[in-house]
Amino acid sequence: MTAPAYRLTRETGWRTADLGGSSNGRIELSSLAGAILSDPLSMAELTSLQGLRYEFVPGESALTIVTMDSPIPIPDAGFWLEYVLAPAAGSTDRRSGAGVSLDLVFDDGSRSSALALLDQHGTAATAEGQAVAGTLHVDQWNYRAVELSACVGRRVIAIELASAPGDGGDVAGYIDEIRIGSGRTLVPSLVASTTHPEPVDYVDTRRGTRSSSGYSRGNCLPATANPRGSLLLAPVTDAGSVNWLYTYDAARDETGLPWLEAFSISHQPSPWMGDWGTFQFFPSLDHEGVPGMGRRERALPYRHSQEVARPHLYQVEFEQPLTVRIAPTAHGAIVEMRFPSEVGTVIFDNIDDRGSLEFDGPVVHATSWVGGEHSENTPLMHVHLLFDQQPDEAARVETEQRRAVAGFARFALGADRTLRFRIGTSFVSVDIAARVIEEELPPSLTFEEISAASAALWNDELSVLVPEGASEDQLTTLYSNLYRLFLYPSDVTETSLDGASVHANLDGRGGLSGGAAYANNGFWDTYRTSWPAYALLRPRLAGALADGFLQHYRDYGWMPRWSAPGPANAMVGTNSDIIFADLAVKGVTGYDRLTALEASLANATIVPPSPKVGRKGLPLANYLQYTPQSIDESVSWSLENSLNDFGIAVQLAAAGRPDGYFRSRAARYQQLFDSEAGFFRGRDAGGEFRAEEFDPLEWGGDNTETNAWTMLFAVPHDIDGLAGLLGGPGQLEARLDEYFATPETAEERLKGSYPFVIHEMLEARDVDLGMCGLSNQPAHHVPYLYAHTDSPHKIGPLITSALRRLFVGSEIGQGYLGDEDNGEMSAWYLFSALGLYPVHVGTPFYVMTVPLFPSITVNLEDGARFVVEANVAPENLYIQGAWLNGRWIDRAFLRHDEITAGGTLRLELGSSPSEWGRGTRIALPSLGGTPRWEDVATAESIDGSIEGADALVDDDSDTSMSIDGAVMIEFALPEPREVQAYTLTASAAEPVVLSWVLRGRTGGQEWREVDRVTDHPVGRDVRLVPFVPAAPGEFDVYRFEFAAHGTVELAEVELLADTAATAAGVTR
């Protein structure tokens, strides 16, 4: 027997009240198309195309929405109230309308608002409760489910909309669906029908898909795939796009239902990077002739409630009785289509015509060279598809835009009306694609067995974290975030026909290389949290991933900044440098540390051949000690360079090599601090700060996807140095307080260098934590910097607020605020929920904060377990005390080895700040407290009689002087200085060796040998190499005596002396 349910506009006995206006406000039927102000993402499928618009008059706190002809009984504890609403932003206070909630009016005069009901997030289901919690997002749809067990025995006679307006502001918005009934059916529970749910059952791959280029709630692809699988499988709502393949409700038919246009093999790392290696297939209901091949013509409507989107299984039942199921393997997929009749037609297509399609009995051969803007180096993908029966008809179809890739196959089906096919892919050869079917998808394996094998892989990954006391919504968030973390990067390794590990070259030159390789990762996005998560949760995996990306360096001489799959000209910083440092300091093995160091040194010292790799502006930045304004986003480049130079110093120290030069470079960020403005600012090559008026609220320009406020804290490797610039730890805390108190408004006037208000600005505004846009990577560490002040207690309320507010909406395709990039946003949540955050990447420290769960266990890779326990409650926002394995600790951080050893961290929480954690602070590696080493080799000091020598001191490695044979170059200083390091930048048309002696003297005395280097190799790359003198001393004249065995282009010479009297804190 079907349980009773009551639904607005769908059931008899409901009447909307007060249509046309009343004394206490106004409600009216309204088209939902374009209704939401910032981004029209309507709840298409859950309603007709009309909903209710409400508007309160000032001073009123309730609107009657619905009255019942007959009372609705609440017969048992399984009844729920479900509704969807979108509060509009207030005209003066954006969140003035975010305190609204439905209130059930009972026939005994009582109301549900008096019964302490909670919604699915654990928030009080009252207007006041919603206002305080902040989980209702304005100008966006919000789903609410309220369990009505406290209402059993009562009868509903009306539904009111209650309001608790913030600051007396205006309150208006839209209501889409209202339902009272047994269970949650507007958005069905993921696990309600599962007897013993496993972690994978809580994952919804559609989280983050209610997104666009204008506003992001994740910008995710609902990918069904194995962990780090070579390919992704996805439903497609826009089959002509390489960017937004699937959005939760972007496409709708005339009834308001969304539709699909294709299913696709995908390799998309991000909609901003574009897809590559695509191949599309889709069922058709056309029984004869050429089926409709147009994308809209072939589209089929469906309901999200009839969609199952899991890592190991995608299934959808269309409005027609047609069901499709897809399950993944490492390099392939099995597809099952159940048609409404005994004739089945399958359409094949692609985004564009870069590919081929051929039929050979039950086999389909296809190729694809599709790539997005950043994926032009995409290798050719081979597809081998095997039907489980012979087609009755198969042909390629030439459409107007696609002549080579489109076609169809038609089948006479049996009584079960089901067609199955298996797909193998390879970027190496069609033979390997065919072998994928033999090895991963043999006919002996059923669909259920293949899907179960994938589920087992995912459960192994997801079981790394086991919380206790978590709600279903929290479990969905937790395990879906782990899914995103372990979905990427993509393993592009294949096995050749002779059994060797190979991969297609990813830099556009074609061909193959040996070894395992990974792709699809943007290191600027992922270095902060994704890679530290791999290092902690799965260190063996972290080592394998690092080695797989080092394969790029082995193959074409450079680490990518963004792999999509080859190097892409995107984002700032060579952040693989700090990633390798983080792995080294945490003891991760499984990759070649010396090769990693070599790759990092290349990033920092070689002028790159292309904007896709290396550091932009390096010919100037290495000598000016900052990236000049002539390079876009120069402040971000400079600060990332300092961080990554710190990473190189960490790697050098781990290798037992001198690290002083790069430690000094790690402090160069201080060159951009404008003490008058109190912020980092761009400087031109002459050292002048940008002339135009400075506004730290303005976005872009010298900063990447943020403004000067957030960039002020973008040196997590040297917080002590930053505090020194600001005036001490007290001033650091004051500036943090100001940061969180200054609202982000996303006004047009603050768009800066961007042509319009970018989506990151809107999302940062909606985070509602002042300037701290936790919706994007640059701000993710900032709340935790309070650990370096006398007020570490300020971390808890900030992080708890973010965890509770910014990751809601999983049920309707939301789940994030801002882009979820390759697991980075997800890993931020995971660390923060654990109560341990890796603020200082490249060091072994984790800052402690209030965890999300009463208990959570980390199942470490070696079998050990680390458990975090706390008396979690909504009001407990502050740590009062901490015990590690029963031992009291009064510090707000743990070391990596304290976690990996296993044990229990017990936290006592309270509702008010305490003195805990103000004792020992994190002792970051000292950068010496000095801004930099000073180059004393200047235009004034060099011997100007030598032709071309001025090129050696012009701070530009694009100029050079030729050395062929023996040359002596002198530098006369105004006073004696001790050169603690020196650098030479050189190149040669053909590889040669260069030898030299560096001598020094003072006051005309005899020369003393400072350093001697023999047969130093010089290659075609313009490379800077630092040296530490063997016998340093204080001299006022230095002389290089060069001997070149061939022609060398010497570009720059630096003699580096400490700006302080001693080199305090700088190691050699």
Secondary structure in CASP SS format (residue, H / E / C, confidence):
PFRMAT SS
TARGET T0000
AUTHOR 0000-0000-0000
METHOD secondary structure of the structure
MODEL  1
M C 1.00
T C 1.00
A C 1.00
P C 1.00
A E 1.00
Y E 1.00
R E 1.00
L C 1.00
T C 1.00
R C 1.00
E C 1.00
T C 1.00
G C 1.00
W E 1.00
R E 1.00
T E 1.00
A C 1.00
D C 1.00
L E 1.00
G C 1.00
G C 1.00
S E 1.00
S C 1.00
N C 1.00
G E 1.00
R E 1.00
I E 1.00
E E 1.00
L E 1.00
S E 1.00
S E 1.00
L C 1.00
A C 1.00
G C 1.00
A C 1.00
I C 1.00
L C 1.00
S C 1.00
D C 1.00
P C 1.00
L C 1.00
S C 1.00
M C 1.00
A H 1.00
E H 1.00
L H 1.00
T C 1.00
S C 1.00
L C 1.00
Q E 1.00
G E 1.00
L E 1.00
R E 1.00
Y E 1.00
E E 1.00
F C 1.00
V C 1.00
P C 1.00
G C 1.00
E C 1.00
S C 1.00
A E 1.00
L E 1.00
T E 1.00
I E 1.00
V E 1.00
T E 1.00
M E 1.00
D E 1.00
S E 1.00
P E 1.00
I E 1.00
P E 1.00
I C 1.00
P C 1.00
D C 1.00
A C 1.00
G C 1.00
F E 1.00
W E 1.00
L E 1.00
E E 1.00
Y E 1.00
V E 1.00
L E 1.00
A E 1.00
P E 1.00
A C 1.00
A C 1.00
G C 1.00
S C 1.00
T C 1.00
D C 1.00
R H 1.00
R H 1.00
S H 1.00
G H 1.00
A C 1.00
G C 1.00
V E 1.00
S E 1.00
L E 1.00
D E 1.00
L E 1.00
V E 1.00
F E 1.00
D C 1.00
D C 1.00
G C 1.00
S C 1.00
R E 1.00
S H 1.00
S H 1.00
A H 1.00
L C 1.00
A C 1.00
L C 1.00
L E 1.00
D E 1.00
Q C 1.00
H C 1.00
G C 1.00
T C 1.00
A E 1.00
A C 1.00
T C 1.00
A H 1.00
E H 1.00
G H 1.00
Q H 1.00
A H 1.00
V H 1.00
A H 1.00
G C 1.00
T C 1.00
L C 1.00
H C 1.00
V C 1.00
D C 1.00
Q C 1.00
W C 1.00
N E 1.00
Y E 1.00
R E 1.00
A E 1.00
V E 1.00
E E 1.00
L C 1.00
S H 1.00
A H 1.00
C H 1.00
V C 1.00
G C 1.00
R C 1.00
R E 1.00
V E 1.00
I E 1.00
A E 1.00
I E 1.00
E E 1.00
L E 1.00
A E 1.00
S E 1.00
A C 1.00
P C 1.00
G H 1.00
D H 1.00
G H 1.00
G C 1.00
D C 1.00
V C 1.00
A E 1.00
G E 1.00
Y E 1.00
I E 1.00
D E 1.00
E E 1.00
I E 1.00
R E 1.00
I E 1.00
G E 1.00
S E 1.00
G C 1.00
R C 1.00
T C 1.00
L C 1.00
V C 1.00
P C 1.00
S C 1.00
L C 1.00
V C 1.00
A C 1.00
S C 1.00
T C 1.00
T C 1.00
H C 1.00
P C 1.00
E C 1.00
P H 1.00
V H 1.00
D H 1.00
Y H 1.00
V C 1.00
D C 1.00
T C 1.00
R C 1.00
R C 1.00
G C 1.00
T C 1.00
R C 1.00
S C 1.00
S C 1.00
S C 1.00
G C 1.00
Y C 1.00
S C 1.00
R C 1.00
G C 1.00
N C 1.00
C C 1.00
L C 1.00
P C 1.00
A C 1.00
T E 1.00
A C 1.00
N C 1.00
P C 1.00
R C 1.00
G C 1.00
S C 1.00
L C 1.00
L E 1.00
L E 1.00
A E 1.00
P E 1.00
V E 1.00
T C 1.00
D C 1.00
A C 1.00
G C 1.00
S C 1.00
V C 1.00
N C 1.00
W C 1.00
L C 1.00
Y C 1.00
T C 1.00
Y C 1.00
D C 1.00
A C 1.00
A C 1.00
R E 1.00
D C 1.00
E C 1.00
T C 1.00
G C 1.00
L C 1.00
P E 1.00
W E 1.00
L E 1.00
E C 1.00
A E 1.00
F E 1.00
S E 1.00
I E 1.00
S E 1.00
H C 1.00
Q C 1.00
P C 1.00
S C 1.00
P C 1.00
W C 1.00
M C 1.00
G C 1.00
D C 1.00
W E 1.00
G C 1.00
T C 1.00
F E 1.00
Q E 1.00
F E 1.00
F E 1.00
P E 1.00
S E 1.00
L C 1.00
D C 1.00
H C 1.00
E C 1.00
G C 1.00
V C 1.00
P C 1.00
G C 1.00
M C 1.00
G C 1.00
R H 1.00
R H 1.00
E H 1.00
R H 1.00
A C 1.00
L E 1.00
P E 1.00
Y E 1.00
R E 1.00
H E 1.00
S E 1.00
Q E 1.00
E E 1.00
V E 1.00
A E 1.00
R C 1.00
P C 1.00
H C 1.00
L C 1.00
Y E 1.00
Q E 1.00
V E 1.00
E E 1.00
F E 1.00
E C 1.00
Q C 1.00
P C 1.00
L C 1.00
T E 1.00
V E 1.00
R E 1.00
I E 1.00
A E 1.00
P E 1.00
T C 1.00
A C 1.00
H C 1.00
G E 1.00
A E 1.00
I E 1.00
V E 1.00
E E 1.00
M E 1.00
R E 1.00
F C 1.00
P C 1.00
S C 1.00
E C 1.00
V E 1.00
G E 1.00
T E 1.00
V E 1.00
I E 1.00
F E 1.00
D E 1.00
N C 1.00
I C 1.00
D C 1.00
D C 1.00
R C 1.00
G E 1.00
S E 1.00
L E 1.00
E E 1.00
F E 1.00
D E 1.00
G C 1.00
P C 1.00
V E 1.00
V E 1.00
H E 1.00
A E 1.00
T E 1.00
S E 1.00
W C 1.00
V C 1.00
G E 1.00
G C 1.00
E C 1.00
H C 1.00
S C 1.00
E C 1.00
N C 1.00
T C 1.00
P C 1.00
L C 1.00
M E 1.00
H E 1.00
V E 1.00
H E 1.00
L E 1.00
L E 1.00
F E 1.00
D C 1.00
Q C 1.00
Q C 1.00
P C 1.00
D C 1.00
E E 1.00
A E 1.00
A E 1.00
R E 1.00
V C 1.00
E C 1.00
T C 1.00
E C 1.00
Q C 1.00
R C 1.00
R C 1.00
A C 1.00
V C 1.00
A C 1.00
G E 1.00
F E 1.00
A E 1.00
R E 1.00
F E 1.00
A E 1.00
L C 1.00
G C 1.00
A C 1.00
D C 1.00
R C 1.00
T E 1.00
L E 1.00
R E 1.00
F E 1.00
R E 1.00
I E 1.00
G E 1.00
T E 1.00
S E 1.00
F C 1.00
V C 1.00
S C 1.00
V H 1.00
D H 1.00
I H 1.00
A H 1.00
A H 1.00
R H 1.00
V H 1.00
I H 1.00
E H 1.00
E H 1.00
E H 1.00
L C 1.00
P C 1.00
P C 1.00
S C 1.00
L C 1.00
T C 1.00
F H 1.00
E H 1.00
E H 1.00
I H 1.00
S H 1.00
A H 1.00
A H 1.00
S H 1.00
A H 1.00
A H 1.00
L H 1.00
W H 1.00
N H 1.00
D H 1.00
E H 1.00
L H 1.00
S C 1.00
V C 1.00
L E 1.00
V E 1.00
P E 1.00
E E 1.00
G C 1.00
A C 1.00
S C 1.00
E H 1.00
D H 1.00
Q H 1.00
L H 1.00
T H 1.00
T H 1.00
L H 1.00
Y H 1.00
S H 1.00
N H 1.00
L H 1.00
Y H 1.00
R H 1.00
L H 1.00
F H 1.00
L H 1.00
Y C 1.00
P C 1.00
S E 1.00
D E 1.00
V C 1.00
T C 1.00
E E 1.00
T E 1.00
S C 1.00
L C 1.00
D C 1.00
G C 1.00
A C 1.00
S E 1.00
V E 1.00
H E 1.00
A E 1.00
N C 1.00
L C 1.00
D C 1.00
G C 1.00
R C 1.00
G C 1.00
G C 1.00
L E 1.00
S E 1.00
G E 1.00
G C 1.00
A C 1.00
A C 1.00
Y E 1.00
A E 1.00
N C 1.00
N E 1.00
G E 1.00
F H 1.00
W H 1.00
D H 1.00
T H 1.00
Y C 1.00
R C 1.00
T C 1.00
S H 1.00
W H 1.00
P H 1.00
A H 1.00
Y H 1.00
A H 1.00
L H 1.00
L H 1.00
R C 1.00
P H 1.00
R H 1.00
L H 1.00
A H 1.00
G H 1.00
A H 1.00
L H 1.00
A H 1.00
D H 1.00
G H 1.00
F H 1.00
L H 1.00
Q H 1.00
H H 1.00
Y H 1.00
R H 1.00
D H 1.00
Y H 1.00
G C 1.00
W C 1.00
M C 1.00
P E 1.00
R C 1.00
W E 1.00
S E 1.00
A C 1.00
P C 1.00
G C 1.00
P E 1.00
A C 1.00
N C 1.00
A C 1.00
M C 1.00
V C 1.00
G C 1.00
T C 1.00
N C 1.00
S H 1.00
D H 1.00
I H 1.00
I H 1.00
F H 1.00
A H 1.00
D H 1.00
L H 1.00
A H 1.00
V H 1.00
K C 1.00
G C 1.00
V C 1.00
T C 1.00
G C 1.00
Y C 1.00
D C 1.00
R H 1.00
L H 1.00
T H 1.00
A H 1.00
L H 1.00
E H 1.00
A H 1.00
S H 1.00
L H 1.00
A H 1.00
N H 1.00
A H 1.00
T H 1.00
I E 1.00
V C 1.00
P C 1.00
P C 1.00
S C 1.00
P C 1.00
K C 1.00
V E 1.00
G C 1.00
R C 1.00
K C 1.00
G C 1.00
L H 1.00
P H 1.00
L H 1.00
A H 1.00
N H 1.00
Y H 1.00
L H 1.00
Q C 1.00
Y C 1.00
T C 1.00
P C 1.00
Q C 1.00
S C 1.00
I C 1.00
D C 1.00
E C 1.00
S H 1.00
V H 1.00
S H 1.00
W H 1.00
S H 1.00
L H 1.00
E H 1.00
N H 1.00
S H 1.00
L H 1.00
N H 1.00
D H 1.00
F H 1.00
G H 1.00
I H 1.00
A H 1.00
V H 1.00
Q H 1.00
L H 1.00
A H 1.00
A H 1.00
A C 1.00
G C 1.00
R C 1.00
P C 1.00
D C 1.00
G H 1.00
Y H 1.00
F H 1.00
R H 1.00
S H 1.00
R H 1.00
A H 1.00
A C 1.00
R H 1.00
Y H 1.00
Q H 1.00
Q H 1.00
L H 1.00
F E 1.00
D E 1.00
S C 1.00
E C 1.00
A C 1.00
G C 1.00
F E 1.00
F E 1.00
R C 1.00
G C 1.00
R E 1.00
D C 1.00
A C 1.00
G C 1.00
G C 1.00
E C 1.00
F E 1.00
R C 1.00
A C 1.00
E C 1.00
E C 1.00
F C 1.00
D C 1.00
P C 1.00
L C 1.00
E C 1.00
W E 1.00
G C 1.00
G C 1.00
D C 1.00
N C 1.00
T C 1.00
E C 1.00
T C 1.00
N E 1.00
A H 1.00
W H 1.00
T H 1.00
M H 1.00
L C 1.00
F C 1.00
A C 1.00
V C 1.00
P C 1.00
H C 1.00
D C 1.00
I H 1.00
D H 1.00
G H 1.00
L H 1.00
A H 1.00
G H 1.00
L H 1.00
L H 1.00
G C 1.00
G C 1.00
P H 1.00
G H 1.00
Q H 1.00
L H 1.00
E H 1.00
A H 1.00
R H 1.00
L H 1.00
D H 1.00
E H 1.00
Y H 1.00
F H 1.00
A H 1.00
T C 1.00
P C 1.00
E C 1.00
T C 1.00
A C 1.00
E C 1.00
E H 1.00
R H 1.00
L H 1.00
K C 1.00
G C 1.00
S C 1.00
Y C 1.00
P C 1.00
F C 1.00
V C 1.00
I C 1.00
H H 1.00
E H 1.00
M H 1.00
L H 1.00
E H 1.00
A H 1.00
R H 1.00
D H 1.00
V H 1.00
D C 1.00
L C 1.00
G C 1.00
M C 1.00
C C 1.00
G C 1.00
L C 1.00
S C 1.00
N C 1.00
Q H 1.00
P H 1.00
A H 1.00
H C 1.00
H C 1.00
V H 1.00
P H 1.00
Y H 1.00
L H 1.00
Y H 1.00
A H 1.00
H H 1.00
T C 1.00
D C 1.00
S C 1.00
P H 1.00
H H 1.00
K H 1.00
I H 1.00
G H 1.00
P H 1.00
L H 1.00
I H 1.00
T H 1.00
S H 1.00
A H 1.00
L H 1.00
R H 1.00
R H 1.00
L C 1.00
F C 1.00
V C 1.00
G C 1.00
S H 1.00
E H 1.00
I H 1.00
G C 1.00
Q C 1.00
G C 1.00
Y C 1.00
L C 1.00
G C 1.00
D C 1.00
E C 1.00
D C 1.00
N C 1.00
G C 1.00
E H 1.00
M H 1.00
S H 1.00
A H 1.00
W H 1.00
Y H 1.00
L H 1.00
F H 1.00
S H 1.00
A H 1.00
L H 1.00
G C 1.00
L E 1.00
Y E 1.00
P C 1.00
V C 1.00
H C 1.00
V C 1.00
G C 1.00
T C 1.00
P C 1.00
F E 1.00
Y E 1.00
V E 1.00
M E 1.00
T C 1.00
V C 1.00
P C 1.00
L C 1.00
F C 1.00
P C 1.00
S E 1.00
I E 1.00
T E 1.00
V E 1.00
N E 1.00
L C 1.00
E C 1.00
D C 1.00
G C 1.00
A C 1.00
R E 1.00
F E 1.00
V E 1.00
V E 1.00
E E 1.00
A E 1.00
N C 1.00
V C 1.00
A C 1.00
P C 1.00
E C 1.00
N C 1.00
L C 1.00
Y E 1.00
I E 1.00
Q E 1.00
G E 1.00
A E 1.00
W E 1.00
L E 1.00
N C 1.00
G C 1.00
R E 1.00
W E 1.00
I E 1.00
D C 1.00
R E 1.00
A C 1.00
F E 1.00
L E 1.00
R E 1.00
H H 1.00
D H 1.00
E H 1.00
I H 1.00
T H 1.00
A C 1.00
G C 1.00
G E 1.00
T E 1.00
L E 1.00
R E 1.00
L E 1.00
E E 1.00
L E 1.00
G E 1.00
S C 1.00
S C 1.00
P C 1.00
S C 1.00
E C 1.00
W C 1.00
G C 1.00
R E 1.00
G C 1.00
T E 1.00
R C 1.00
I C 1.00
A C 1.00
L C 1.00
P C 1.00
S C 1.00
L C 1.00
G C 1.00
G C 1.00
T C 1.00
P C 1.00
R C 1.00
W E 1.00
E E 1.00
D E 1.00
V C 1.00
A C 1.00
T C 1.00
A C 1.00
E C 1.00
S C 1.00
I E 1.00
D C 1.00
G C 1.00
S C 1.00
I C 1.00
E C 1.00
G C 1.00
A H 1.00
D H 1.00
A H 1.00
L H 1.00
V H 1.00
D C 1.00
D C 1.00
D C 1.00
S C 1.00
D C 1.00
T C 1.00
S C 1.00
M E 1.00
S E 1.00
I E 1.00
D E 1.00
G E 1.00
A E 1.00
V E 1.00
M E 1.00
I E 1.00
E E 1.00
F E 1.00
A E 1.00
L E 1.00
P E 1.00
E E 1.00
P E 1.00
R E 1.00
E E 1.00
V C 1.00
Q C 1.00
A E 1.00
Y E 1.00
T E 1.00
L E 1.00
T E 1.00
A E 1.00
S E 1.00
A C 1.00
A C 1.00
E C 1.00
P C 1.00
V E 1.00
V E 1.00
L E 1.00
S E 1.00
W E 1.00
V E 1.00
L E 1.00
R E 1.00
G E 1.00
R E 1.00
T C 1.00
G C 1.00
G C 1.00
Q C 1.00
E C 1.00
W C 1.00
R E 1.00
E E 1.00
V E 1.00
D E 1.00
R E 1.00
V E 1.00
T E 1.00
D E 1.00
H E 1.00
P E 1.00
V E 1.00
G C 1.00
R C 1.00
D C 1.00
V C 1.00
R E 1.00
L E 1.00
V E 1.00
P E 1.00
F E 1.00
V C 1.00
P C 1.00
A C 1.00
A C 1.00
P C 1.00
G C 1.00
E E 1.00
F E 1.00
D E 1.00
V E 1.00
Y E 1.00
R E 1.00
F E 1.00
E E 1.00
F E 1.00
A E 1.00
A E 1.00
H E 1.00
G E 1.00
T E 1.00
V E 1.00
E E 1.00
L E 1.00
A E 1.00
E E 1.00
V E 1.00
E E 1.00
L E 1.00
L E 1.00
A E 1.00
D E 1.00
T C 1.00
A C 1.00
A C 1.00
T C 1.00
A C 1.00
A C 1.00
G C 1.00
V C 1.00
T C 1.00
R C 1.00
END
